[in-house]
Amino acid sequence: MKYTHLKKLRDKYAIVGVGYTPQGKVPGRSALSFYVEAGINAIKDAGLKKEDIDGLICYRQFPAISNEPEATPYLVAQLLGIEPTVLSQESYCPRHHFVQAVSLLEAGFCNYVLIIYADNALSGRRMFIEEATHPEPKNDNYMYGEFGFVGDYALAARRAMFEFETGPNTWKEIAVSQRKWANLNPNATMYNKPLTYEDYLNSEYLIEPFRKLDASLISDGGRACIVTSVERAKDLKNPVVSIMGIGEANPSIDIHQATYITGPTGAKKASQMAFEMADITLNDIDACEIYDCFTYTVEITMQDYGFFKPGEGKDFFKDGFTAPGGKLPVNTSGGLLSEAYFMGLTPITEAVMQLMGRAEKRQLGVAIGNKKPEIVLCSDNGGVLQTHATIILRRL
């Protein structure tokens, strides 16, 4: 299928503000408080007023911890003091937030769409890894040693070890390179915590073949951004970062039934859509911000995007190719592995900060030994490789 008709949307919409909160372990805070703080900070960062926000999209909803109120979009909007024309929140993992925002803007329903994700998973002891690896049995899979989504991703990665000759020698490169980026980012959870290959190989297993250092962090905090038209963005205070291309794909295939068990990620189809809309090729990409719930997710996503052929990942990532000073920077904040876990907003907001020139010590350019970025490729992945979004951003 051709997506050339999407070129009319190229560089028509932009991300204009980013909202950060304290992150890592932040005791005594509700998930709702992080939603509100991230939203307020994004509005301030864009130079807007709360009355300007007429669209609100919240990332995945999780059950409230203990006696906290549920962080519904209704309550988030109320506490932000906004009355949006459109509000929504997903229940599961489809990664449609930016396509939805662009669609609302294109149709004329909204002028400024605020997108937020927040949680207090770490201090609130919502231990995703523990729940994912030791859930209450709901089927017979546990009888065969399969527990939760970590096991599901491990299933795909184990098959990839056979098909692509991948494994710890590839994944250690990804983990160590991203930790190097985190050590340039004072906001990162793993700032000032260097990681060696030996540290990686000596870390405990979650579910083989995944070690603890193959998995994303669990974080308190929130992240937000605002999408509007490029024309409106030009009147605001920050440099304009446009959505050059965007694409989605939803294989929706449970990993247990997948004929291509290494990962029917949707990345190939989603990236084809995004690249056709942007009218560029991989050679035009200056950096990547890849959704990294696991090290293997980075590898399979970039493989499906076409950066290397199946089986070549072990050579692609070695020798710091994606680290500071490398030829293709990847996950420059440290990513979900070493900065903080805020769903797909971790990679996307980092791309925005890099393109705005606001990434401080990790800012790509001469000081780091990389090219100053003009075009950054981002990914967002949901389910167990069942849904995928690709976003190409550029500095206008």
C-alpha positions in Angstrom: 0.0 0.0 0.0 1.2 3.5 -0.8 0.9 6.4 1.6 1.9 9.3 -0.7 -1.4 10.9 0.1 -0.2 11.6 3.6 2.5 14.0 2.2 -0.1 16.8 2.6 0.4 16.5 6.4 4.2 16.7 6.2 5.5 19.5 8.4 2.0 20.7 9.1 1.9 20.0 12.8 4.4 20.5 15.6 5.3 19.6 19.2 5.6 22.9 21.0 6.1 22.2 24.7 7.5 19.5 27.0 6.5 18.9 30.6 8.8 17.2 33.0 8.4 16.3 36.7 10.7 14.9 39.4 11.4 11.3 38.4 12.9 8.1 39.7 11.6 7.4 43.2 9.5 10.2 44.5 7.7 9.1 47.7 4.4 10.6 48.9 3.1 11.5 45.5 0.0 10.2 43.7 -0.1 9.3 40.0 -2.7 12.1 39.6 -0.4 14.7 41.0 2.3 13.8 38.4 -0.3 14.0 35.6 -1.2 17.5 36.7 2.3 18.7 37.2 3.5 17.4 33.8 0.5 19.0 32.1 1.1 22.4 33.8 4.8 22.3 33.0 4.1 21.5 29.3 1.6 24.4 29.0 4.2 26.8 30.6 7.0 25.4 28.5 5.0 26.2 25.3 4.2 29.7 26.5 0.5 28.9 26.4 -2.4 29.5 28.9 -4.5 26.6 30.2 -7.5 28.1 28.4 -5.7 27.4 25.1 -5.8 23.6 25.6 -8.8 22.1 23.9 -7.7 18.5 23.5 -6.4 16.1 26.3 -5.1 12.6 25.6 -3.8 10.5 28.5 -1.7 7.4 27.9 -2.6 4.1 29.4 -4.7 4.0 32.6 -3.6 1.8 35.4 -5.6 1.0 38.6 -5.1 3.5 41.3 -2.8 2.5 44.2 -4.3 2.1 47.7 -6.8 4.9 48.4 -5.7 7.3 45.6 -8.3 8.6 43.1 -8.2 7.1 39.6 -6.2 9.4 37.2 -9.0 9.6 34.7 -8.9 12.3 31.9 -12.0 13.8 33.5 -10.2 14.4 36.8 -6.9 15.4 35.1 -8.8 18.1 33.1 -10.7 19.3 36.2 -7.5 19.7 38.2 -5.7 21.4 35.2 -8.7 23.8 35.0 -9.4 23.0 31.4 -12.6 22.1 29.6 -11.3 20.3 26.4 -13.5 19.7 23.4 -12.0 16.2 23.2 -10.5 14.0 25.8 -9.5 10.4 25.8 -7.5 7.7 27.6 -6.5 4.2 26.4 -7.1 1.1 28.5 -4.5 -1.1 27.0 -1.4 -0.4 24.8 -2.4 0.8 21.3 0.0 3.6 20.4 -2.3 6.0 18.6 -1.9 9.2 20.6 0.0 11.3 18.0 -2.1 10.1 15.1 -5.2 11.0 17.1 -3.8 14.4 18.0 -2.9 15.2 14.3 -6.3 13.9 13.2 -8.1 16.2 15.7 -6.1 19.2 14.6 -6.6 18.4 10.9 -10.3 18.0 11.3 -10.6 21.3 13.2 -11.9 19.9 16.4 -8.9 21.2 18.4 -6.1 23.8 18.3 -3.8 22.5 21.1 -3.7 18.9 22.1 -2.0 18.0 25.4 -0.7 14.4 25.7 0.3 13.1 29.2 1.5 9.9 30.9 2.3 9.7 34.6 2.4 7.1 37.4 3.8 6.5 40.9 4.7 2.9 40.1 8.0 2.8 42.0 7.2 4.4 45.3 3.6 3.0 45.2 5.1 -0.5 44.8 3.3 -1.2 41.5 6.1 -3.5 40.5 5.5 -4.2 36.9 8.3 -6.7 36.7 7.1 -8.7 39.7 3.5 -8.7 38.6 4.6 -9.6 35.0 6.8 -12.5 36.1 4.7 -13.9 38.9 1.1 -13.1 38.2 -1.9 -15.0 39.4 -2.3 -17.9 37.0 -5.1 -17.2 34.6 -4.4 -20.0 32.1 -2.2 -23.0 31.7 0.8 -21.2 30.4 2.5 -21.0 33.7 2.7 -24.8 33.7 5.1 -24.5 30.8 7.3 -21.9 32.5 5.6 -18.8 30.8 4.7 -16.0 33.2 3.4 -12.7 32.0 4.6 -10.2 29.4 8.3 -10.4 30.4 8.1 -14.1 29.6 6.3 -13.3 26.3 9.1 -10.9 25.2 11.7 -13.4 26.4 10.0 -16.0 24.1 10.5 -13.7 21.1 14.0 -12.9 22.1 14.9 -16.6 22.6 13.7 -17.4 19.1 15.7 -14.4 17.8 18.8 -15.9 19.3 18.3 -18.9 17.0 17.2 -17.0 13.9 19.4 -13.8 14.1 22.3 -15.0 16.2 21.5 -12.3 18.7 21.7 -12.5 22.4 23.7 -11.0 25.4 26.7 -10.0 23.3 24.4 -7.7 21.3 22.2 -6.6 24.1 25.1 -5.6 26.4 26.1 -3.1 23.7 22.7 -1.5 23.8 22.5 -1.4 27.6 26.0 0.0 28.0 25.6 2.6 25.2 22.4 3.9 26.7 23.9 4.1 30.2 26.6 6.3 28.7 23.9 8.7 27.5 22.2 8.6 30.9 25.5 9.6 32.5 25.3 12.8 30.5 21.7 13.4 31.8 21.4 14.7 35.4 17.7 13.9 35.3 18.3 10.2 34.5 17.6 7.7 37.2 21.0 6.0 36.3 23.0 9.3 36.2 26.4 8.8 37.7 26.0 5.0 37.6 28.4 3.7 35.0 27.8 0.3 33.5 30.4 -2.1 32.2 30.0 -5.2 30.1 31.0 -7.2 33.1 28.3 -5.5 35.2 25.7 -6.4 32.6 26.8 -10.1 32.3 26.9 -10.4 36.0 23.4 -9.0 36.6 20.7 -11.4 37.7 18.2 -13.0 35.3 14.5 -11.9 35.2 13.5 -14.6 32.8 16.1 -16.1 30.5 17.5 -14.8 28.3 16.7 -11.4 29.8 18.8 -10.1 32.6 17.6 -7.3 34.9 19.6 -4.8 32.9 17.8 -5.8 29.7 14.5 -4.5 31.1 13.1 -0.9 31.4 13.1 1.0 34.7 10.1 1.4 36.9 9.5 5.1 37.6 7.6 7.7 39.5 6.9 10.9 37.6 5.2 12.2 34.5 5.9 13.5 31.0 3.8 15.6 28.7 3.9 17.4 25.4 1.6 19.6 23.3 0.8 19.2 19.6 -0.5 22.1 17.5 -0.1 23.4 13.9 3.2 24.6 12.6 1.7 28.0 11.9 0.6 28.4 15.6 4.0 27.0 16.7 5.8 29.8 14.9 4.2 32.3 17.2 5.3 30.5 20.4 8.6 30.8 22.2 10.3 27.5 21.5 12.1 26.5 18.2 9.6 24.7 15.9 9.8 20.9 15.8 7.5 19.6 13.1 6.0 16.1 12.7 7.6 15.3 9.3 6.2 11.8 9.1 4.0 9.5 11.1 2.8 5.9 10.8 1.1 3.2 12.7 0.6 -0.6 12.3 -1.1 -3.1 14.5 -0.3 -6.7 13.9 -2.4 -7.6 17.0 -1.0 -11.1 17.0 -0.6 -12.8 20.3 3.0 -14.0 20.6 1.8 -17.5 21.3 0.1 -17.7 17.9 2.6 -15.7 15.9 4.0 -17.5 12.9 6.9 -15.0 13.1 7.6 -15.4 16.7 10.7 -13.1 16.8 8.3 -10.2 16.7 5.5 -9.2 14.3 6.3 -5.7 15.5 4.5 -3.6 12.9 7.7 -1.5 12.7 8.2 -2.1 9.0 4.7 -1.1 7.9 4.6 1.9 10.3 8.0 3.2 9.2 7.1 2.8 5.5 4.1 5.0 6.1 6.1 7.6 8.0 9.0 7.7 5.6 6.7 8.0 2.6 4.9 10.9 4.3 8.2 12.5 5.2 9.7 11.8 1.7 13.1 10.9 3.1 15.2 7.7 3.6 17.1 6.2 6.5 20.2 8.0 5.3 18.5 11.3 6.3 18.2 10.3 9.9 20.5 12.0 12.4 19.5 10.1 15.6 16.9 7.6 16.8 14.8 7.6 20.0 13.6 4.0 20.2 11.0 2.6 22.6 13.1 0.3 24.7 11.1 -1.7 27.1 13.8 -4.3 26.6 17.2 -4.2 24.9 15.9 -6.7 22.3 13.1 -4.3 21.4 15.7 -1.7 20.3 17.4 -4.4 18.1 14.2 -5.8 16.5 12.8 -2.3 15.9 15.9 -1.0 14.2 16.2 -4.2 12.2 12.6 -3.9 11.0 13.2 -0.3 10.1 16.0 -1.5 7.8 19.1 -0.1 9.5 20.7 -3.6 9.3 19.7 -7.0 7.9 18.5 -9.9 10.0 21.5 -11.3 11.8 23.6 -8.2 11.6 22.6 -6.6 14.9 25.6 -8.0 16.7 27.9 -6.0 14.4 25.7 -2.9 14.2 25.7 -2.0 17.9 29.3 -2.8 18.8 32.1 -0.4 19.3 29.8 2.4 20.6 28.1 2.9 17.2 25.0 4.3 19.0 26.7 5.7 22.1 28.0 9.3 22.6 30.4 10.1 19.8 29.0 7.2 17.7 27.8 7.6 14.1 24.1 7.0 14.9 23.1 8.2 18.4 20.2 6.1 19.9 18.2 6.9 23.0 20.2 10.0 24.0 18.5 10.5 27.4 19.3 7.0 28.5 15.9 5.8 27.4 13.5 3.6 29.3 16.5 1.4 30.3 18.5 4.2 32.0 16.5 7.5 32.2 12.9 6.8 33.2 9.8 4.9 32.1 7.1 7.2 30.7 5.7 5.0 27.9 6.4 6.3 24.4 6.7 9.9 25.8 10.3 9.1 27.0 11.7 8.8 23.5 9.5 11.3 21.8 10.0 14.2 24.3 13.8 13.5 24.2 13.7 13.9 20.4 11.9 17.2 20.8 14.5 18.5 23.4 17.4 17.5 21.1 15.8 19.2 18.1 15.1 22.3 20.1 18.7 22.4 21.2 17.7 22.1 24.9 19.4 18.8 25.9 22.2 20.4 27.8 25.2 18.1 28.4 23.8 15.4 26.2 23.0 17.8 23.4 24.1 16.3 20.1 26.7 18.4 18.3 30.4 19.1 18.3 30.7 18.8 22.1 29.5 15.2 22.1 31.2 14.3 18.8 28.0 13.9 16.9 26.2 15.9 14.2 23.8 18.6 15.3 20.4 16.9 14.6 17.9 18.1 12.1 15.8 14.9 11.7 15.2 12.3 14.5 13.3 9.0 14.1 11.2 7.9 17.1 9.3 4.7 17.8 6.6 3.7 20.3 5.7 0.0 20.9 2.8 -1.6 22.7 1.5 -4.9 23.9 4.0 -7.7 23.2 5.2 -6.4 19.8 1.5 -6.1 18.8 1.2 -2.4 18.0 3.7 0.1 16.7 4.0 3.8 15.9 6.8 5.6 14.1 7.2 9.4 14.2 9.8 11.4 12.3 10.5 14.8 13.8 12.6 17.6 12.4 13.8 21.1 13.3 12.3 23.8 11.0 
